[in-house]
C-alpha cells in the first residue's frame, strides 16, 4: 500500500507542476482559471494522500474548503465569461458590441420622451 501512495504522490506532483506551467504561460485568463482549478484539486488530492499515509481525518475539512473554493472560482469565471458574450480578455464582446453598454435598445436613448 505505501508504494501505491508514493506513486500517487509523484503523479500529483507532476500534475501540480504542469498546472503551474499553464498558470504562468497562459495564454488567456480562462486558461489560467482552469489551471488554478486543477491545481487546487491536485492539492486536495495530495492532502487526501497525506491523510491516508498519516491516518488522520482532520484534513478532510481542509479538503472540503479547498473544493468549495475551486467550485466558486469556476462558477465566478463562467458567469464572467457569460456576461461578456463568451469573450475573455481585452477584446470587444462578440458582435462588436461594447460590453459596458446595457441591453437597452438603441432607439430608446434618443426617442425624446
C-alpha positions as CSV (number, residue, x, y, z in Angstrom):
1,X,0.0,0.0,0.0
2,X,2.8,2.6,0.7
3,X,4.1,2.1,-2.8
4,X,0.7,2.9,-4.3
5,X,0.6,6.1,-2.2
6,X,4.1,7.1,-3.2
7,X,3.2,6.6,-6.9
8,X,0.0,8.7,-6.3
9,X,2.1,11.4,-4.7
10,X,4.6,11.5,-7.6
11,X,1.7,11.7,-10.1
12,X,0.1,14.6,-8.1
13,X,3.4,16.4,-8.0
14,X,3.7,16.2,-11.8
15,X,0.1,17.4,-12.2
16,X,0.8,20.3,-9.9
17,X,3.9,21.2,-11.9
18,X,2.1,21.1,-15.2
19,X,-0.7,23.2,-13.8
20,X,1.7,25.8,-12.6
21,X,3.3,26.0,-16.0
22,X,-0.2,26.6,-17.6
23,X,-0.9,29.3,-15.0
24,X,2.3,31.1,-15.8
25,X,2.2,30.7,-19.6
26,X,-1.5,31.4,-20.2
27,X,-2.4,32.2,-23.0
28,X,-5.6,33.7,-21.6
29,X,-7.4,34.3,-18.4
30,X,-9.8,31.4,-18.9
31,X,-6.9,29.0,-19.3
32,X,-5.3,30.4,-16.1
33,X,-8.6,29.9,-14.1
34,X,-9.0,26.3,-15.3
35,X,-5.3,25.6,-14.4
36,X,-5.9,27.1,-11.0
37,X,-8.9,24.9,-10.5
38,X,-6.8,21.9,-11.5
39,X,-4.0,23.0,-9.1
40,X,-6.5,23.3,-6.2
41,X,-7.9,19.9,-7.0
42,X,-4.5,18.4,-7.1
43,X,-3.6,20.0,-3.8
44,X,-6.8,18.5,-2.3
45,X,-5.8,15.1,-3.7
46,X,-2.3,15.5,-2.2
47,X,-3.9,16.3,1.1
48,X,-6.0,13.1,0.8
49,X,-2.9,11.0,0.1
50,X,-1.2,12.6,3.1
51,X,-4.2,11.9,5.3
52,X,-4.1,8.3,4.1
53,X,-0.4,7.9,4.9
54,X,-0.6,9.5,8.4
55,X,-4.0,8.0,9.1
56,X,-5.5,11.4,10.1
57,X,-9.0,12.5,9.4
58,X,-8.6,16.2,10.4
59,X,-7.5,17.2,6.9
60,X,-11.0,16.4,5.5
61,X,-12.2,19.8,6.5
62,X,-9.3,21.5,4.6
63,X,-10.1,19.3,1.6
64,X,-13.7,20.4,1.7
65,X,-12.9,24.1,1.9
66,X,-10.4,23.8,-1.0
67,X,-13.1,22.0,-3.1
68,X,-15.6,24.7,-2.3
69,X,-13.1,27.4,-3.2
70,X,-12.3,25.7,-6.6
71,X,-16.0,25.4,-7.3
72,X,-16.8,29.0,-6.5
73,X,-13.9,30.2,-8.6
74,X,-15.0,28.2,-11.6
75,X,-18.6,29.4,-11.3
76,X,-17.4,33.0,-11.0
77,X,-15.3,32.7,-14.1
78,X,-18.2,31.1,-16.0
79,X,-20.5,33.9,-15.0
80,X,-17.9,36.5,-16.1
81,X,-17.5,34.8,-19.5
82,X,-21.2,34.6,-20.0
83,X,-21.6,38.3,-19.1
84,X,-19.1,39.2,-21.8
85,X,-20.7,37.2,-24.6
86,X,-18.2,34.4,-24.4
87,X,-15.1,36.7,-24.8
88,X,-12.4,36.9,-22.1
89,X,-9.6,39.4,-22.3
90,X,-9.2,42.9,-23.7
91,X,-11.1,42.4,-27.0
92,X,-14.7,43.6,-27.5
93,X,-17.5,41.2,-26.9
94,X,-18.9,39.1,-29.8
95,X,-20.7,41.1,-32.5
96,X,-18.6,44.2,-31.9
97,X,-20.9,45.4,-29.1
98,X,-19.4,47.3,-26.2
99,X,-19.8,45.1,-23.1
100,X,-20.2,48.2,-21.0
101,X,-23.4,49.1,-22.8
102,X,-26.6,47.7,-21.4
103,X,-29.2,45.7,-23.1
104,X,-31.3,48.7,-23.9
105,X,-32.4,49.2,-27.5
106,X,-30.5,51.9,-29.4
107,X,-33.7,53.9,-30.3
108,X,-34.8,54.2,-26.6
109,X,-31.9,56.7,-25.9
110,X,-32.8,59.3,-28.5
111,X,-36.5,58.9,-28.6
112,X,-37.1,62.3,-26.8
113,X,-39.7,61.1,-24.4
